[in-house]
């Protein structure tokens, strides 16, 4: 399938990189520290959502700020050796002009920059949980990404692995490419579903980016 776009917006974890084992390790320790039962922890969706929203689902409001700071510290400390590039990431990003793409992540800026730096990705444009008031599945993060790039949202393509992120992309009026890296294909509602970024090729043009996907 071929798609023309003016800009590409990438989720980070599960799309460009994987820190799945680190996330599970850190959040499990965090839940234990705050006395959260395994049953309560299991009912909350972790992937693709800001830490503040996850903490608010599990803890009293007055504890949330401290708890968010704690999980951020645990995850930042766990970055060395806990992050890997997913297949196709380096090759695809190398083909894109810096002003044609952005990373739009639910992580804090501190954590996002640490993870990206660990694998040598240095985006010119980075949208994090610190930049928004409502996280995915709300469209705000992706709409902000489009605004930072100066592109009509309808001319953007979102690359996401999480249902919450795909919902946000659709709500922003953007086309979506789902990566089946962390969820079953049946859970992913998108214009195109691929295994990972190795199934995607791009070519910069005078008017934007040509995207070719192979299912």
N, C-alpha and C positions, 0 to 999 in steps of 0.2 A: 504494500500500500504506500502511496506517495502523498505527503501532506506538505503544503507550503505554509510557512509561518514567518512572522517578523521577529519573534523572540521565543526562547524556550525557557521554561521555569522548572527547575529540578528540585524535588524533595531531596533530602540528604541521606539519612539512614534508611537502608533498605532499597535505595535507588542508586546513589553514587557509591556509597560505602556500606559496610556492614559492621555494626558493633553489637550484634544481637546477644552474644554471650556476655559481653560487658554489661549491657543493659539489664539482662536477667540477674546477673550476679549482684549488681549495685542495688537494684530495686528490691531484690529479695532481702538483702541486708538492711536496707532502709525500712522495709515493712516490719522486720523483726525488731529494730530499734524503737519503732513507734507503737509496738504492740498490736499491729494489724494482723488479724487472723488470716490464715491461708484462704478461707472461704471468701472473706470480704475482698481480699487482694485479687482473687481469681475472677471476680465479677466485674472488675474495672478494666476497660480497654486502655492499654498502655501505649500501643504503637501509634505514632502520628499525632499525638496530642501534647500540648504544653504541660510541663511538670506541675505548674500551679493549678491547672484544672484537675489533674489526677489527684493531687494532694487534697484539693477541696472536696472531692468525692469521698474521701476516706477519713478526714480528720476535722476536728472543730476549727472554725475560722481563725481563732486566735493563735492556733498552732501552725497554720499553713505557711506563713512567711519563713519561720525558722526551719520548717520541714523542707521547703523548697530549696533553701540555701544548703541544707545538708545533702540532699540528693545531687545537687549540682557539684558539690565538692567531691562526693564519692565518685561520680562519673568522670570528672576532670582528672582525678587521681588515677583512674583506671584506664585512661586513654593510651598511655604507652604500651604497645603490644596488643591493645584491645580493639584496634580498628584495622580493617583491610579494605582495599579497593574491590568493588564488584566487577565482574567481567565486562569489558567494553567501555568502562568509564573513561580511562585515560585516553584511549584512542578517539572517542567521540568528542570529548572536551577539547582535544588538540585541534580539531577541525573547525571550532567555533570562534568567531571574533568575540572579544571580551565584552563588547557592548550589546551582544545579541543573546545573552543568557544570564540567569541569576539562580542562586540557590535560595530556596524558600523552605525553612525548617522550623519545626516546633521546639527545637532546643533553644536554650539561652545563647546569647552571642558568645559568651566566654566558652561554653562547651562546644558550640558549633565550630568556632575558630580553632579550638584545640584539636578536634577530630579531623577537620580538613587539613590542618597543618601537618598532622601525623602522616597523612598519605600524599602530601605535596599538592593539594588543590588550593588555589588562591583566587577565588572569584572576585571580580571587580564589584559585583553587586551581591549582597547577602542580606536576606530578610530573616529575622529571628523572632523568638517569642518576646524579646525586649522591645520590638518595634510595633507591636500590635496590641489591641485590647481584647480581641476575640480570636481564638485559635481555630484551626481546622476542626470540624467540618465547615466552619464559617468561611465565606470567600475572602474575608479581609486580607489574609496574608498574600494570596495570589494577586488580588487587585492592587495591593501596594507594590508588589514586584513589577507588575505591568507599568504602573505609574513611574516607578524609579527608572525603568528602561525607556519611558516615553512612548509606549506602544499601546494601541487599542487592545483591550482584553480579548476581543474576538479574534485578534490576530496572534494570540499566544497559544502555545501548546504546553500542557502540564505533563510532567513525567512523575508518576507516583506509584508506590507499592501498597499503600494503605487505603482501605475503604474511606476513612475520614478525609484523607487528602483528595481522593478522586471526587468525593461529594463536594468538597470546597472548590475544586477546579470547575466542575460542571456549574455550580452556583455562580461562579465568576464569569460564566459565558465563554469558557475556553474549551478547546478540544483536549482530550485526555488520552495519554498512553499509559497503560497499566503494566507494571512489571511483577511477574509472579515469583518474586523472591522471598516473600514472607507470608503470603496468603494463598489459598487455593484459588484457581482460576474462576471457580463458580462464585467467589466472593467479590470479584473485581468487575465493576460496571464501568466500561470505558469505550472510547471509539476504537481503540486497538489494544490488544493484550499480547505482550511478548514475554519470553522467559527472563531476559535481562537486556542490558544495553548492548550486548554483543550482537543482538538481532536488529540493531538500529544503525543506520548510516546517515550522515548529514553532509550537505555541501552548501557553503555560503554563496549567496548570489547578490546581485546589486540591490535587490528589493527585500532580501531576508534570508531564509534558510529553507532548503529543500530537504525533507525528511523522508527516508525510505525505510519501511519496516518489513521484517519477515517474521511471520508468526511461528 
